[in-house]
Amino acid sequence: MSIYSKYILPWGINAACGGKPVAKQRAKIVPQAKGMVLEVGIGSGLNLPFYDRAQVEKVWGLEPSVELRRMAEKVAGETDLAVDFIDLPGEEIPLADNSIDTVLITYTLCTIPDTARALAQIHRVLKPGAELLFCEHGLAPDADVRRWQARIDPVWSKFTGGCHINRPIDGLIRNAGFHITQMDTMYIPGPRTHSFNYWGAAVAA
């Protein structure tokens, strides 16, 4: 692991994902989580303050980055949430079938190398009728923005831990066998190539 990946990138991710526009997005979706929750890509723990303690029994935090997980553990220690961490990527979820009430995934599908495999794992662990809650940035609806996304993405992903700015989030979720029951989209403040957001809920189709 390079010095950049170990010491600079985690702090950069935490700063970029902790801004006010992104925090407003988290506040729209995270409080809907309930019961036994799996957060895929818990990162530095930026979602933890937004959980509704009255609805959540426990949070499983999946995060392969040691540095980000340490940040999240510190945040978790300052809350009254029961949080257990799993040091594995989204493609490897060591939980039983039909064992989770809510899966939460925020600003994570952009970085998972094999999104189909990760979403299949999410599908597997969710109880029948349980929800996948998502908030992600991705492919913009405007042709001119898409062209710039395609130009920027190959370089951008090399310096951001594999973050891709032009993934079709709704298509990925639907193709994994989910039915999207609620979804909103918009550009949040920031560069238009990076700021088109999708957020909502889905259930197994």
RAMOPE-V157549 format. One record per helix or strand. SS is the DSSP state (h for helix, s for strand). FROM is the first residue (numbers start at 1). TO is the last residue. Records with the same first field share a line. If there is no record, write none. Layout:
SS->FROM-TO / FROM-TO
//
This chain:
h->3-16 / 20-32 / 48-50 / 66-77 / 115-125 / 143-159 / 169-175
s->35-40 / 56-62 / 83-86 / 100-106 / 126-137 / 178-187 / 196-204
//
